[in-house]
């Protein structure tokens, strides 16, 4: 799945949604690479969906963001990529966390 967000407001809104849904959220940085004018941030998301209306299941999935920076040096656009089917399956059934 690809999720394209433009502007600080949209990026903040999606981030806040995950923080609300997963109060114990851990976002682990796996790598960050420069590709021309863009940065590619690889991450692993770990958390339990115990926020409002949550399933109570634990998820662990990886993905990456492609960031485009604005003239102010802040992220102006973020294109997120992850396996949406695996994420949905984990929300429904949970996953055992490996160390």
C-alpha positions in Angstrom: 0.0 0.0 0.0 1.2 3.5 -0.7 -0.1 6.5 1.3 0.8 9.9 0.0 0.5 12.9 2.3 1.3 16.5 1.5 1.8 19.2 4.1 2.6 19.3 7.8 -1.1 19.1 8.8 -1.8 15.9 6.9 1.4 14.2 8.1 0.6 15.2 11.7 -3.0 14.0 11.5 -2.0 10.5 10.3 0.8 10.3 12.9 -1.6 11.4 15.7 -4.1 8.7 14.5 -1.6 6.0 15.0 -0.5 7.4 18.4 -4.2 7.4 19.5 -4.9 3.9 18.2 -1.6 2.4 19.6 -0.8 4.1 22.9 2.3 1.9 23.4 3.6 2.6 19.8 7.3 2.0 19.1 8.5 3.1 15.7 12.0 1.7 15.2 14.3 3.3 12.6 15.9 0.6 10.5 17.7 2.8 7.9 17.7 6.1 6.3 19.1 6.7 2.8 19.4 9.7 0.5 18.1 9.3 -3.1 18.8 12.6 -4.8 16.7 15.3 -3.2 14.6 12.7 -1.2 15.2 10.7 1.9 14.0 7.1 2.3 13.3 6.2 5.9 12.9 2.4 6.6 11.0 1.6 9.8 9.3 -1.1 11.9 6.1 -0.3 13.7 5.3 -2.2 16.9 2.3 -1.6 19.1 -1.0 -2.8 20.6 -4.3 -1.5 19.2 -5.8 -0.5 22.6 -7.0 3.0 21.6 -10.7 3.9 21.2 -12.5 1.1 19.4 -9.2 -0.9 19.2 -9.0 -4.7 18.7 -6.6 -5.2 21.6 -4.2 -7.0 19.2 -0.5 -6.5 18.8 1.0 -5.6 15.4 4.5 -5.6 14.1 5.1 -4.6 10.4 7.8 -2.8 8.4 7.7 -0.3 5.7 9.3 2.8 4.4 8.6 6.5 3.8 9.9 8.6 0.9 10.3 12.1 2.1 10.5 15.3 0.0 11.7 18.4 1.9 10.4 21.9 1.6 12.5 25.0 1.4 12.2 25.4 5.2 14.0 22.0 5.6 10.9 20.3 7.0 9.1 17.3 5.4 6.7 18.7 2.9 5.5 15.4 1.4 5.6 11.8 2.7 4.9 8.7 0.6 4.4 5.7 3.0 4.7 2.1 1.8 3.7 -1.0 3.8 1.9 -4.3 3.3 -1.7 -3.2 4.1 -3.1 -6.8 4.0 -0.6 -8.0 6.6 -1.3 -5.0 8.8 -5.1 -5.7 8.6 -4.6 -9.4 9.3 -2.5 -8.5 12.4 -5.2 -6.0 13.6 -7.8 -8.8 13.4 -5.6 -11.7 14.8 -2.6 -10.1 16.4 1.1 -11.2 16.1 3.6 -12.5 18.5 6.5 -10.1 18.9 9.9 -11.5 18.1 12.9 -10.0 19.8 
